[in-house]
């Protein structure tokens, strides 16, 4: 990771970021190719997680620091939890995106939604039960075969059924859907209501009528992340599984998208970590310090790689701006959208150019450049495409809303 990644961070944050980066490079990167070939997380990677300096996903800084203690670190930290979080997200993915697959097997995006909209009983029964080991994971099921960037078009239905609810429909690209004990499913009580009819329902995966159509999608990149296709055929769930209440016509979609609005700034940091790894690996493989290089050509390559560093640093600072706003309780939706819209295409261009500079060494599976090029592509697609982010930015600018 270039020194630019550590600029402006507090000394205690710098120390922790360096620890996490070193762990990801030393313990995770050697397993990256195996995970890519398996389309799964190798057992050796799960074993390596026990030595990670942080436990859990860094979103919101809600982490444990083994041997240090969360309170000890937070009491001396001058960076906010989200500035710390985006910095750690970049450090994890610097080793390989597999590191995020490992750390995100705990608290999930779905868990954030339950905590945001659920009643105290629902938070205790679902999120609390996961924390206490009663359930394993909660998957996030929003995307459908004909509905991705416009969730208001969700066609999965949820209807009253005696003392509960009945679900019918289909979901795709559901992260960890084949192994999670709980599924957070977005469905509509009335398609005529559009986005106002969307509700979030917590479903036990083993419920009758819940079917795993495809356990794990075969994907271009980030193959260590399980993405599942699910079908619901008259799946009956209990009444308190519906978050926000039956008559609340705003919370389901609002809080689902609200969670995405928050994590988008983190996705910007994550893709920067992958691209920064590509630049640093390219610089190492090119061996520009060797005397065999023509001085003029060496200077040209040094300049080009430096421009890549600075392009990625601009993307990095956009994620930090989002994080700073969030840490100070200020509106951050537009800033998160800017970070998400800007970073993925920049990262993709950077990784592709490094691959081109390395020629056959970059194209070969003996290294990780071609894998990283495949990995970065998804970041312009999931959690809201780049086009959707630009629409969000434009809407906020027209309304003159802050941040």
Helices and strands as residue ranges (DSSP letters): G 3-6, H 11-23, I 24-28, G 29-31, H 32-38, H 43-48, G 49-51, G 59-61, H 70-76, H 81-95, H 98-103, H 109-117, H 120-122, I 123-128, H 129-131, E 138-141, G 151-153, E 157-161, E 164-175, E 182-188, G 191-197, E 198-204, E 210-214, E 227-238, G 239-241, H 251-286, H 295-327, H 333-358, H 360-363, H 369-377, G 378-380, H 386-398
